Amino acid sequence: MSSDGSLYVIKLGSSTIVNHPEIFEEIHDIVKRGSRLLLVAGGAEAIKQKYESISRPMPFLILPSGDEVRYCSPEEMPYICAAYHENILSKITKHLKEHGLSVYAQLGGDNGLVVGEKANPLKVIRDGKKIIVRDSLFGQFASSRAAFLKAALANFDVVCVTPPIWDPELDSYINIDADVLAAHLAVDLEAHHLRFVTGTAGLLQDIQDSHSTIPDVYADDELNSVEGRMKQKVRAARLAVQQGVCDVSITGPHTLNKGGKTWFWNVESDLRDLDLLNKVVRIPSVSQDEHELAQYLLDSIRYPLVSGNIDEAGNIVFRKGNGLHTLLLLGHIDTVPHVWPVRTDSNGVTGRGVVDAKGCFVNFIHMLEEVDVPEHGSLLVIGAVEEEISSSKGAFFIRDHYSADAVIIGEPSGEESLTLGYYGLFKLLITIHRAQEHTAAKDSVSVIDELYSIVGEIRHRVREIDPQSLSSLIDIEHQNEKGFLTVRGTLNFRVSPEAGNDYRNKLDLEFGEGVRVEVVRETPGFANPRSDMLVKSFVRSFVKQGKSIRYIKKRGTSDMNTLATTWSDVPMVAYGPGDSSLDHTNDEYLHNKEVESSRAILKDVVVEWFRQRTEV
């Protein structure tokens, strides 16, 4: 169980829990992808079963709107709590354990885990008259013990919470709508993904037509067709997208993946060519949590003559054309943490990953729609996973399982620049293990002091073979256990393309007993010449758009470096909108005009490259 994996909040209705246990296989798959999972369970079916089992009439109230709500009087609350314990928590625990998952499950109100306050007296219709009901123990969310929930999520595969919650002023349980509870907890815990599993194929335009799923709900949409219990789901979904950082969808029937989905977006609908960008940036996809975004793109991109799939590494792959000459547009769909609320204004959009590098990749997707690929050509568009972490899982899989005649990497260069190359990456893990000594002992040197000394010496040795290199000590861990001290430091080098390959064999990394230096990552730098067909296509496109091209070489690293380790004769450049100085910062912002102008340049480049290949 990862303590820092993405967080799903999934709300299940009791009908799904009781009658569709196959949902727990889908939950198992999410956990096994490395995500944390908070399950919020409703209880309508379970409460009904409880009342039937004891032959007790279940009381309801009719609101002036005509909606029917359960009457939670003080006399009924013990039966409601018992229903959740007997028919929901026990069943969930049983099913999850059958799938090999550990689970922590409780009522939200137990031990004051989730607290709220009783709602105002209810106006209801009884015997055709309006009356006031003052003793209904229905309430609203106030707060949760978020630190406790996060600790539980770090130690159990699944944490399950249900209504009722606790009202400290009344010293009593109070009921709350489970959908709204899920939304509030998603906001409190800064969840990445919120799912409401229901008995229909998402939100339906016509409740009588099971195929009338509404795919998208924008901030300015009026949902006049929504009735009954679905109103609360819509209310909860909108609360979450307005106040939280998560993506939100209603799914079903009784499934997360195999049925219909309605997505909710905290942006207005009139976005035209910027619609896809604004959606993609609103689906969190921190490295190793790219599944939801990849699946969304696979479900959403339905262009003529374009095929799509998610490959074995998790990359999202689209292809248009089947000719021999392949142009690869390679972006990445993962981001660094943390995720903050996405906001759109009249000039652009801010959010994690919009610059690095979702704006670039969305432009690549638009090429599938806008470019007519000639008979001899093939346009391959791939969104790689795990580009932002050392594994580079997506790029290595692409390197070993695909081929191309030229590659454009989707990284922010700015609309008027073309990136010809990148520094490489040389990452070391330094571990020092020593017996503990008194700090006042003669000649005593702390393991942390020793680490800094070794880091300085390694930097000196690297500069001798690569004077242009850059370095940073990016992480230190210290441990004291059973009289031994251990310190670990991660030392990161950016190595110049001129330094060539095989840093490992050029360096002496031996520092004696108790010190171990491991090479975690060794990716050489790469620089593309200015004279090949791909660069010429960019030059002509820039001229056509009335711009002068500026060539740059970046000191960062991209998937270009990984491909170049074996694709030695394949031209590769990087291009895309955005200011790369905003990469990995909390200030990422992408201007609409730059997105559109760089997209126009890219389209001319793709068309020109295929034209030149025809003439070869």
Steps between C-alpha positions, in 0.01 A plus 500: 500500500658828388474795738544750219303343214207680343179506702166376370177574682232263374139524606300179469126472547379216720326336204838466327661362816224251572412387147812560286809368681696508172570866578757380754713351223524848349592642841767231532649608165525864613680405820740273315594793274642662814220741585348569841125453519230646724165330456187690605193277514134589488237302685153528346474133404667386822264707715203363309621144564551574869149633545353206309695252715345640820159574342522866588339765275760733351386864538537757221427871463369679191670831426315791336696421180336158493825318582483225758762482776557253780377620839796473739336558835690423823299178532612381154871584518606180684340290225674705229840457669438127541407470131834649395695273734315180410421542130768738367822504701497124554434426132765746378758356738417146391524577126824697530668230709394242241703706249802497729462861613536639851218727610420747775125567521278702733203734522606857438370598840690236695762668723416834340682415177259716298301769674212717391210700624130433496312673220221751553150365565339351191197633319304196386160406363287275720136423428504774236620765745834671554646431842837545672694193616758594761641167617639367172863407560613595155799730476789638303875446490724719716844335509692174511804370682700518179833409661351177640346413163831561322680276749240227449530535123876455529462178698196327346421416139149641536342729758120495513281767659120516508233729645385584761748762625530659846351823632704599808249764607214248507735222616325284243535334163341695216431376150656651189468432131781259405565674165553833673714332765723354226537841335599671825753230587650522151549874554635458855753235397595664168403186311601463137195310376137492619258244360128460567395148397131486423240269350486684167752561224610830647264794493220444246334757277190278499455274801301262278790466253796314652720610208441874541809566713598865534879486446592842643351741748650850496468772763238688300285198408142478623392143570124516477472127434653402835249360747482333841813359662717602205460865605716433805770337288509803272512732800784300653693479171480874448609566858810284448611655169448852635682452832740211440782396269347170385347397173139387545274263313177307551537146367290189458292296497673359808847530347794738489637408159263304281192718473414862434674802654397857560791735569465827691716802414548822697512706182240638261418317180593754231868402461504387136852383403619538859240261643722190500794684660280627783371150566836324482659737751205438737570126520786456750772270367798510735763246395372142543141631507451549126232233457195727530630755250610233253159331520319832465693578182441153360125535563479859372715518186281375218650652185451343154777258396664519845556187708585505869612273780677496835816294469658266754696780667186712542582747220206640305562432129323638193584430136375654178612344172684177426778615268868417531616848603415558866511831683478455877356778714603397850368681805454394858181496704646484851581795725697567815306542827322690655163564336311823554162623369499576129373844405416639156479868411451687175872484415602149602502227759702423813541156654751228568650372174339749261849618394692179569367361281126455448468803274761350268336158492150635436640686198635164379154346533352781292736404216312171471189698412652785301762329281424282198764229514613396150484143379871447555491637853406412855448749781566345840396699810600361839452634851768334712475412867755555777707762315532709816661224708820304457332188364401662165289187461302632204801620300697180548202298379463727196871475425486119502159439335438778246690658214490833318684695232491824701381611844354820639505501879222693672679726747459877552744692283289809450327560169806667340771252605603150400681272744779308330632315800505427871756440766511145629430368848744325731341418837685348794378355831766539770459286813724532809464251786699551821495390863375777727766713678483775758516834321765617747734211411835599354493523119130415496328586172124463467366289217326809364830693496658202327222499243562865417873432469444210259250703297762772460760251385264339246417843362869571458555172314204561270616854413831357385327299226208739434566865592151600377317266737251620760428324829265509797458293815127438475422275797648395836368229735642432847438195720620400847430136585655261752816704542567552132456818296404493135474798269389490138536782253387527138741699286370612163723606209390663175766397251575681175453335158869566430606272785390191310386173650623269773548733796502194723826362364673838498447563871654353811207452740680299767521661846596215728324285757154613613438715192306380199437708186239358262421628152121536498467655155744558215352671196737684265435843352389540140521774240338491156669673201333796327527360151256207486157482341313539830674825595454634147128434532494719810703774328251516212202498737647785705560702183145434385369631834726807476727395786875456544608170645716491814691183585543397862659219697343425837680405817211279604435149373211363294388178338716607205806387700353155560411442135842626388679221689408264214326713235835651404411586138151638559460882488342632821402849615265636766231760450195625685329798661590631843772664703727217618619709797156424648557123482449329838398826666169599655469779241441297184288709263440452130377780275225413253659702220826311533318167493325597178802653326729207584229262379496678163880472474489132594236424237713656226801301622317168485359571155841618374684197640266258325534704178878476514486126564296461182775668300781285641 
